[in-house]
Amino acid sequence: MEPRWKPNIYENDRGIFAVFPELCKGCGLCIEKCPTKVIEWSKELAFNGSPTVEPRMTGCIVCGTCQTVCPDAAIAIFRHDRKNPPAGEPRTTAAPTR
């Protein structure tokens, strides 16, 4: 069965940043709270017609702050090393596939 929502997947050597445009309402909390300021507005529109977000992965430290502050669970972070799960939470779901 095909997943109901398809994420936009971004990856670097530290991990994977997945954005679900169907869940993003364009509130901008992730942009505001990102400690490295690498999240920006995307040209792609969210379900409600507002812009969704995308990271510049060259500077993303995969800390999980964006995942934590997103009120709609539109962002999922998966660290490659799994030694330090984002936002202090153990990850029990598998990383999305491309």
MOMOCOR-V683848 format. One record per pair of residues at least 12 apart in sequence whose C-alpha atoms are under 10 Angstrom apart, sorted by the first residue. I is the first residue (numbers start at 1). J is the second residue. Records with the same first field share a line. If there is no record, write none. Layout:
I: J  J
//
This chain:
4: 22
5: 20  21  22  23
6: 18  19  20  21  22  96  98
7: 19  20  21  22  23  74  75  76  96  97  98
8: 20  21  53  54  75  96  98
9: 54  55  76  77  96  97  98
10: 54  55  56  57  77  98
11: 55  56  57  58  60  62  77  78  79  80
12: 56  57  58  59  60  61  62  79  80
13: 57  58  60  61  62  79  80  81
14: 57  58  60  61  62  63  78  79  80  81  82
15: 57  60  61  62  63  77  78  79  80  81  82  95
16: 57  60  62  76  77  78  79  80  95  96
17: 54  55  57  60  62  64  66  67  75  76  77  78  79  95  96
18: 54  55  67  74  75  76  77  78  95  96
19: 52  53  54  55  67  73  74  75  76  77
20: 46  47  52  53  72  73  74  75  76
21: 44  45  46  47  48  50  51  52  53  54  74  75
22: 45  46  47  48  52  72  74
23: 46  47  48  52  71  72  73  74  75
24: 45  46  47  48  50  51  52  53  70  71  72  73  74  75
25: 45  46  47  48  49  50  51  52  53  70  71  72  74
26: 41  42  45  46  47  48  49  50  51  52  53  70  74
27: 50  51  52  53  70  71  72
28: 40  41  51  52  53  66  69  70
29: 65  66  67  68  69  70  71
30: 53  64  65  66  67  68  69  70  71  75
31: 53  54  55  66  69  70
32: 66  69
33: 65  66  68  69  70
34: 55  60  61  63  64  65  66  67  69
35: 60  61  63  65  66
36: 56  59  60  61  62  63
37: 55  56  59  60
38: 54  55  56  57  58  59  60  61
39: 53  54  55  56  57  59  60  66
40: 52  53  54  55  56
41: 53  54  55
42: 54  55
52: 74
53: 74  75
54: 75
61: 79
62: 77  78  79  80  85  86  87
63: 77  78  79  84  85  86  87  88
64: 76  77  78  79  85  86  87  88  89
65: 77  86  87  88
66: 86  87
67: 86  87
68: 86  87  88  89
69: 87
76: 91  95  96
77: 91  95  96
78: 91  93  94  95  96
79: 91  95
80: 95
//
